[in-house]
Amino acid sequence: MICGFGAGYIVFFSVLSVMILGPLLLLCAAIMLAASLLARWPGAAGLAAGHMGVCLLFFGLVMLLNWSPAQASRPFAWMSVLWTIAAVAASAVVLRSKATPASASSRA
């Protein structure tokens, strides 16, 4: 949900928001990765790792290409929208898969 909000915010408001949303999204993904590893849920861990990779990709592109906020605006908007669509589709697959967290299956 934060990913979708962040993408919409970046598209409609300002790339400067990346300075706040980027680290926040990376932190949320790191927490999700830790929680999914603790729960032994590989699908969720893959989603979290992918999200962390996208956050680091955005950071790397800015550093490597020396993008200003104005230069990064359009590429960030497109990549954010595409990643959000991919993350929603992957989340649906993970949530519908038979691979549930180990803690939930041990309770049943």
PAVEX-93162 format. One record per residue: x, y, z of N, C-alpha, C, O in turn. Coordinates in pm, 1 decimal. Layout:
<rs>
> n_c1:n_c2:n_c3:ca_c1:ca_c2:ca_c3:c_c1:c_c2:c_c3:o_c1:o_c2:o_c3
> X:Y:Z:X:Y:Z:X:Y:Z:X:Y:Z
...
</rs>
This chain:
<rs>
> n_c1:n_c2:n_c3:ca_c1:ca_c2:ca_c3:c_c1:c_c2:c_c3:o_c1:o_c2:o_c3
> 82.4:-117.7:0.0:0.0:0.0:0.0:88.1:125.8:0.0:58.5:223.6:-68.7
> 195.0:121.5:76.9:285.3:236.5:81.4:347.7:258.3:-55.2:367.1:372.3:-97.5
> 379.7:148.7:-125.2:438.7:157.4:-258.8:345.3:231.1:-355.0:389.2:319.3:-428.8
> 217.9:195.5:-354.1:120.3:261.4:-441.1:102.8:407.5:-407.4:95.3:491.8:-496.8
> 96.2:438.3:-279.1:83.9:577.6:-235.4:206.4:656.8:-278.5:195.5:768.7:-328.6
> 324.0:596.4:-258.0:447.8:664.9:-295.0:456.0:691.9:-443.3:495.8:800.7:-484.7
> 418.4:593.1:-524.6:421.7:611.0:-669.9:326.4:721.9:-712.2:362.1:807.3:-793.3
> 205.8:720.8:-657.5:109.2:825.9:-690.1:157.0:962.8:-646.5:139.2:1061.3:-718.2
> 216.7:969.2:-530.7:266.6:1096.9:-478.4:378.0:1150.9:-567.6:381.7:1269.8:-599.0
> 469.8:1060.8:-608.5:580.5:1103.6:-694.1:528.4:1152.1:-828.6:574.3:1254.3:-879.6
> 434.0:1080.8:-885.8:381.1:1118.0:-1017.2:311.8:1253.2:-1011.0:328.5:1335.4:-1101.1
> 234.1:1277.3:-905.7:150.8:1396.8:-902.9:211.4:1515.4:-829.3:164.6:1627.9:-846.4
> 313.5:1493.6:-748.3:363.7:1606.5:-671.9:509.2:1639.3:-702.8:535.0:1729.7:-782.3
> 604.3:1569.9:-643.6:741.7:1613.4:-658.0:838.3:1497.6:-640.7:816.5:1408.2:-559.0
> 944.3:1500.8:-718.0:1048.3:1399.9:-704.2:1126.7:1422.2:-575.7:1190.5:1329.5:-525.8
> 1123.3:1541.5:-522.2:1191.1:1567.5:-395.8:1136.1:1479.5:-284.4:1203.6:1456.1:-184.2
> 1015.2:1431.3:-301.5:956.5:1342.3:-201.8:1032.3:1210.8:-193.4:1019.8:1138.7:-94.4
> 1110.8:1178.3:-296.1:1189.1:1054.9:-295.8:1288.4:1056.2:-180.5:1321.5:951.3:-125.3
> 1335.5:1174.6:-144.5:1430.0:1182.4:-33.6:1367.3:1135.5:96.7:1438.2:1090.6:186.8
> 1236.7:1145.1:107.7:1167.0:1097.7:227.7:1109.2:959.1:203.0:1126.9:869.3:285.3
> 1040.7:940.7:91.3:973.6:813.3:64.2:1070.5:699.9:32.5:1044.1:585.4:69.1
> 1180.2:728.1:-33.6:1275.8:623.5:-69.9:1327.5:547.2:51.6:1314.5:424.9:57.2
> 1386.1:617.1:149.0:1431.8:546.3:269.0:1317.7:481.8:347.9:1336.4:375.4:406.9
> 1200.6:544.3:349.6:1086.2:485.9:420.3:1042.9:355.7:354.1:1015.4:257.5:423.2
> 1036.6:353.6:221.6:999.6:232.1:149.4:1105.6:123.2:165.7:1072.4:5.3:177.8
> 1232.5:162.8:165.9:1340.0:65.9:187.1:1331.1:5.3:326.4:1350.8:-115.0:343.4
> 1301.6:88.1:426.0:1285.9:39.0:563.3:1167.0:-56.5:574.4:1177.4:-161.5:637.8
> 1055.4:-20.8:513.6:937.6:-109.4:515.4:969.1:-243.1:449.2:926.9:-347.8:498.2
> 1042.6:-240.5:338.4:1078.9:-364.8:270.1:1174.3:-447.5:355.4:1164.6:-570.2:357.2
> 1266.1:-382.5:426.0:1358.6:-456.2:513.1:1283.4:-522.0:628.5:1314.0:-635.1:666.2
> 1186.5:-452.7:683.8:1103.8:-510.4:790.7:1022.8:-627.9:737.0:1010.9:-731.1:803.1
> 967.0:-612.1:616.8:890.8:-720.7:555.3:980.5:-840.8:527.0:938.8:-955.1:545.5
> 1102.3:-815.5:482.7:1195.8:-924.4:455.6:1227.9:-1000.1:583.6:1225.2:-1123.2:585.6
> 1258.2:-927.5:690.2:1289.7:-992.2:818.0:1170.7:-1073.4:869.3:1187.1:-1186.8:914.5
> 1051.4:-1015.2:862.2:931.9:-1085.0:911.1:901.4:-1209.4:827.7:864.2:-1313.1:882.5
> 917.0:-1199.5:696.1:887.1:-1314.8:610.8:991.8:-1424.7:627.5:958.6:-1542.8:617.2
> 1115.6:-1388.6:652.8:1217.0:-1490.4:679.6:1191.1:-1559.0:812.7:1206.9:-1680.5:824.7
> 1151.4:-1481.5:912.4:1117.5:-1540.4:1041.9:996.9:-1633.7:1031.4:990.7:-1736.0:1099.5
> 902.2:-1598.1:946.4:782.2:-1680.4:927.1:806.6:-1793.9:827.3:718.1:-1876.0:803.2
> 925.3:-1798.0:770.3:960.2:-1898.8:667.9:862.3:-1897.0:551.1:808.5:-1999.7:509.7
> 841.7:-1776.8:500.1:751.2:-1756.5:386.6:833.6:-1704.9:269.1:851.5:-1583.8:255.8
> 883.7:-1793.0:184.1:975.4:-1751.9:77.7:913.8:-1657.8:-26.3:983.7:-1572.1:-80.4
> 785.8:-1672.3:-54.5:722.3:-1583.1:-152.4:723.5:-1438.6:-105.8:755.0:-1347.9:-182.9
> 689.0:-1417.5:20.4:690.1:-1281.6:74.5:832.3:-1228.3:85.1:856.1:-1109.2:64.9
> 926.5:-1316.3:116.7:1066.7:-1273.7:123.2:1115.1:-1228.4:-15.0:1189.0:-1130.7:-26.6
> 1073.0:-1299.8:-118.7:1109.0:-1260.1:-255.1:1052.3:-1124.6:-293.1:1119.8:-1043.5:-356.5
> 927.8:-1100.6:-254.1:866.9:-969.3:-280.4:942.5:-858.3:-209.4:969.9:-753.2:-267.4
> 976.0:-882.8:-83.0:1047.4:-781.0:-5.7:1185.8:-755.0:-64.4:1228.1:-640.0:-75.9
> 1255.1:-860.6:-100.9:1387.9:-844.1:-160.9:1378.8:-769.1:-293.9:1463.5:-685.0:-324.2
> 1276.4:-799.7:-372.5:1256.5:-728.1:-498.5:1231.0:-580.0:-475.9:1282.0:-495.4:-549.3
> 1151.8:-549.4:-373.7:1123.1:-409.2:-345.6:1248.3:-336.1:-298.2:1272.3:-221.5:-336.2
> 1327.2:-402.7:-215.6:1452.5:-341.4:-173.4:1543.1:-316.8:-294.3:1609.9:-213.7:-302.6
> 1544.8:-411.2:-386.9:1625.3:-394.8:-507.3:1582.3:-275.9:-591.3:1666.2:-203.3:-644.8
> 1451.8:-255.9:-602.8:1401.0:-142.0:-680.1:1439.0:-10.0:-612.1:1479.1:85.2:-679.0
> 1426.3:-4.9:-480.7:1466.3:116.8:-407.8:1614.0:146.9:-431.3:1651.5:261.4:-456.5
> 1697.4:43.9:-423.0:1840.8:62.7:-444.6:1871.9:95.4:-590.4:1966.7:168.6:-618.8
> 1792.2:41.2:-683.2:1808.6:75.2:-824.9:1783.6:224.0:-847.3:1861.6:290.6:-915.4
> 1676.0:275.9:-790.7:1645.8:418.6:-805.8:1760.2:503.2:-750.8:1804.5:598.8:-814.4
> 1807.2:466.8:-632.3:1918.2:541.0:-571.0:2042.2:533.1:-660.1:2109.3:633.7:-683.4
> 2072.0:412.9:-709.8:2189.0:395.1:-795.2:2180.6:473.0:-924.4:2280.7:528.2:-970.2
> 2062.7:478.3:-983.9:2046.1:554.9:-1107.6:2072.8:704.0:-1085.3:2137.3:769.5:-1167.3
> 2023.4:755.4:-975.6:2045.2:897.9:-945.5:2193.4:925.7:-926.2:2246.3:1025.2:-975.8
> 2260.2:835.7:-852.5:2402.3:856.7:-825.9:2486.9:836.3:-951.9:2577.1:915.4:-979.8
> 2457.8:730.7:-1027.6:2536.6:698.3:-1145.8:2518.1:800.0:-1257.7:2614.9:840.2:-1322.3
> 2394.5:841.5:-1280.6:2364.7:932.5:-1391.3:2362.3:1079.6:-1350.3:2339.3:1167.3:-1433.6
> 2386.0:1106.1:-1222.1:2385.4:1243.5:-1169.5:2257.6:1318.6:-1205.5:2261.3:1433.8:-1248.7
> 2144.7:1250.8:-1186.7:2016.4:1312.0:-1217.7:1980.2:1417.8:-1115.9:1999.6:1400.0:-995.6
> 1927.4:1528.2:-1165.7:1865.7:1628.2:-1078.7:1721.1:1583.9:-1055.8:1673.0:1493.9:-1124.5
> 1651.3:1645.6:-960.4:1509.9:1609.8:-943.6:1429.1:1626.2:-1072.2:1340.8:1545.0:-1100.1
> 1457.6:1728.1:-1149.2:1383.8:1749.1:-1274.4:1413.4:1638.2:-1375.2:1323.1:1592.7:-1445.4
> 1539.0:1594.7:-1382.7:1576.1:1489.8:-1477.0:1520.3:1353.5:-1434.5:1489.1:1270.3:-1519.6
> 1507.8:1330.8:-1305.2:1461.4:1201.7:-1254.2:1309.6:1189.6:-1253.2:1256.2:1079.8:-1237.6
> 1241.0:1299.8:-1269.4:1095.8:1301.2:-1254.0:1025.2:1201.1:-1343.8:951.3:1115.4:-1295.3
> 1046.7:1210.9:-1472.3:974.6:1123.7:-1566.1:1016.6:976.2:-1554.0:929.5:889.5:-1547.2
> 1148.6:944.8:-1551.0:1185.7:803.7:-1535.3:1135.8:743.3:-1404.0:1092.8:628.0:-1402.1
> 1141.0:819.0:-1294.9:1093.0:768.0:-1166.1:943.1:743.0:-1170.3:894.2:643.8:-1116.2
> 871.4:832.4:-1234.1:726.4:814.9:-1242.7:692.4:686.0:-1318.0:609.0:607.8:-1272.5
> 756.4:664.1:-1432.5:728.5:543.9:-1511.7:772.3:417.9:-1438.7:698.2:319.6:-1434.2
> 891.7:420.1:-1382.0:940.1:300.9:-1311.6:855.4:271.6:-1188.6:832.2:155.3:-1155.5
> 809.2:375.8:-1120.8:725.0:356.7:-1002.3:591.7:293.0:-1039.2:544.5:202.3:-970.8
> 532.4:340.2:-1145.8:404.2:284.4:-1189.4:421.8:138.5:-1232.8:342.2:52.5:-1195.3
> 525.2:111.2:-1311.0:549.1:-25.8:-1357.6:579.5:-119.6:-1240.8:530.4:-232.4:-1237.3
> 660.4:-73.2:-1145.4:692.3:-158.0:-1030.1:568.0:-181.6:-944.8:547.9:-292.5:-895.2
> 485.7:-81.4:-927.1:364.2:-98.7:-847.6:272.5:-203.1:-910.6:217.0:-287.6:-840.4
> 256.6:-197.3:-1042.3:173.8:-296.3:-1112.1:233.2:-436.2:-1094.8:160.8:-531.5:-1065.9
> 364.7:-448.3:-1112.6:430.5:-578.3:-1098.1:420.2:-629.4:-954.5:398.1:-748.5:-932.7
> 436.0:-540.6:-857.1:430.5:-581.7:-716.2:290.1:-625.9:-677.3:274.4:-721.3:-601.1
> 188.8:-558.5:-728.1:50.6:-599.1:-698.1:22.6:-736.9:-757.9:-37.0:-822.3:-692.1
> 65.3:-758.6:-882.2:44.0:-888.8:-946.2:120.1:-999.1:-872.0:65.3:-1106.6:-847.5
> 244.9:-973.0:-836.6:324.1:-1072.9:-764.3:266.7:-1099.3:-625.8:267.5:-1213.2:-579.1
> 217.2:-995.6:-560.0:155.9:-1012.9:-427.9:32.8:-1101.9:-436.4:10.8:-1186.7:-349.9
> -47.0:-1082.8:-540.5:-166.0:-1166.0:-558.2:-127.0:-1311.8:-577.2:-191.8:-1401.4:-523.1
> -22.0:-1335.3:-653.6:24.3:-1473.2:-676.5:74.1:-1534.4:-546.3:41.6:-1648.9:-515.0
> 152.8:-1458.9:-470.2:207.1:-1509.7:-343.9:95.3:-1537.2:-244.7:96.3:-1639.9:-176.9
> -0.2:-1447.0:-235.6:-108.6:-1465.3:-139.6:-200.3:-1581.3:-176.8:-260.5:-1643.0:-88.9
> -211.6:-1611.6:-305.5:-298.3:-1721.6:-349.4:-225.3:-1854.8:-359.0:-287.6:-1959.3:-377.5
> -94.2:-1850.6:-346.5:-18.0:-1975.2:-360.4:-38.6:-2065.3:-238.9:-86.4:-2022.1:-134.0
> -2.4:-2187.4:-256.1:-17.0:-2283.0:-147.1:97.4:-2269.6:-46.4:91.9:-2328.7:61.4
> 199.7:-2193.3:-80.2:312.8:-2172.9:9.7:276.7:-2065.6:112.7:299.1:-1946.6:90.5
> 222.1:-2108.5:222.7:182.8:-2015.4:328.1:293.1:-2008.1:431.8:383.7:-2091.4:431.1
> 287.5:-1910.6:520.7:390.0:-1902.1:623.9:393.2:-2029.8:707.4:289.8:-2091.1:734.1
> 513.3:-2068.3:747.9:530.6:-2191.3:826.0:455.4:-2183.7:958.6:402.4:-2284.6:1005.2
> 450.1:-2065.9:1019.5:382.3:-2052.9:1148.7:232.5:-2079.0:1135.4:172.3:-2133.0:1228.2
> 171.2:-2043.0:1024.5:28.4:-2065.0:1005.6:-1.2:-2213.1:982.1:-102.9:-2264.1:1029.0
> 87.2:-2282.2:909.9:62.5:-2422.3:880.6:88.5:-2510.0:1001.6:29.9:-2617.7:1013.4
> 176.1:-2465.7:1092.8:203.7:-2547.5:1211.7:93.0:-2536.4:1315.5:80.3:-2623.7:1401.4
> 12.5:-2430.2:1309.1:-99.4:-2414.2:1403.0:-216.6:-2503.7:1368.5:-291.9:-2544.8:1456.8
> -232.4:-2534.7:1238.7:-349.0:-2611.1:1194.0:-337.3:-2758.6:1223.5:-428.1:-2835.3:1191.5
</rs>
